[in-house]
Amino acid sequence: MITVLVPDEAGEAALSGVDGIDVVRYESADDLLEHAEVLVPGFLVESDPAALAARLPHLRLIQLLTAGAENWIGKVPPNVTLSTARGAHGGSTAEWALTVLLAVYRDLIPFERGRVARTWERTPTETLLDKRVLVIGAGDLGTQLKRRLDACDARTTLVGYRARDGVHGIDEVPDLLGSHDAVVLMVPLTAATTGMVDAAFLSRMRDNAVLVNAARGKVVNTDALVAELVAGRLRAALDVTEPEPPPRGHPLWTAPNLLLTPHVAASVEGYQERAYRVVAAEIARFAAGEPLHNVVHGDY
């Protein structure tokens, strides 16, 4: 029987029907049972992997509730497998990206400000129809977004780490930026993607293009982006920032041409249930000795 540590009641309920495991709930690091072989950290809880491993000498699997694993990569002992909840949050994150694109193009924020000011100005807006959208990240999030953009008659270009059928390689991005109306970031945070969107990247985007960051704040050079926003050349919608949250007085609070949300793209009703469905399936495979679907290899 494999002992699996879960952080909440939802985890206990979700894993109760998995054969071959004993589910134990823990409240804090002090509650960890040293004979446990599987640990499910809390959602978006930053933990010290080395400290956890020291408390769990028999640990074989860390199963995350998130799709992102940047806080764990390179910090997990070599004998411990790291697996994510990829597939649980792609739909809600894609929905957020679609929402902010529509809000930007249809001027929903200016119209709401007009309502507050009690003004009635009928002005034409842009449309998502026929817009060319470059989606950088061709995993679950990117493919979920493409499906939604297709329904809106936008034209989507997918970019992955390597080129394949229907997907461009990351090395092609510099040549693709200038021909797209919007760029949506849906990549994991790795050594390769940290600071990827720098001044040179932004300079290649066409005038009045929209940058959407649904990835991690550190993927974008904040100072370079703010400079483009203040100059009025680019627009942006950010769910994540660097630093996060921006401190009081940070230029992101007052930057023009910016729609900012507080890291809520995947924070929707039912997120926990969807995450635990993926987690339960991964742990069932682990208990049965089958290959896992969401194992993190290297830095992704």
GIVEN-V105795 format. One line per field, one symbol per residue. ss: DSSP state (h for helix, s for strand, l for the rest). psi: psi as a letter, one per 20 degrees, with the letter a starting at -180 (. if undefined). Layout:
ss=???
psi=???
This chain:
ss=lsssssllhhhhhhhlllllssssslllhhhllllllsslllllllllhhhhhhhlllllssslllllllllllllllllsssllllllhhhhhhhhhhhhhhhhllhhhhhhhhhlllllllllllllllssssslllhhhhhhhhhhhhlllsssssslllsllssshhhhhhhhhhllsssslllllllllllslhhhhhhlllllsssslllhhhslhhhhhhhhhhlllssssllllllllllllhhhllllsssllllllllllhhhhhhhhhhhhhhhhhlllllllslllll
psi=pppppqirhhggghjhjpqjqopppqhrhiippiiqippoqqpkporohghghhimijphpooqirhqjhihpiipqhjpppqrkpihjhghghggggghghgghjkhghhhhhghilqnooqqrrqipjqopooookbggghggghhhhhjkroppppagqqaojpqqhiighihgijqhqppplqqorhhipjgnahgghhiqqpjrpppojdqhihpogggghghghijhrrqppiqrorprprpiqihhjprkpppqmljhjnrpjhgggghgggggghggghikqqqhkpppck.
